Amino acid sequence: MSPVRLVILAILFYIAWRLVRGLAKGSPPSGRTGRQGDSRVQDVLVEDPVCHTLVPQHQALQLRRGGTTYYFCSEACRRRFGKMEDDKSAGETASRTGR
């Protein structure tokens, strides 16, 4: 046999050994499980009430109103929401006073 064939056979045997070893352990041959250790997901996605974009909670801008926390993708959405809420409360005030 030529040296090239020996190298190719050695590589094939190595790959086959890694596959068999990985299947026997119940994990992928690379040893990776797709997770980093046993850490759990630390962040959740929250929806912007204005544009409905999903944003990681730790990156989102927050606004607290009436005991509720709202999350926003940008300062523009937070301002637009504040303006919508102000307009809404002004409309309710006007309807209560009979204007």
Buried (B, 14 or more C-beta within 10 A) or exposed (E): EEEEEEEEEEEEEEEEEBEEEBEEEEEEBEEEEEEEEEEEEEEEEBBBBBBEBEBEEEEBBEBEEEEEEBBBBBEEBBEBBBEEBEEEEEEEEEEEEEE
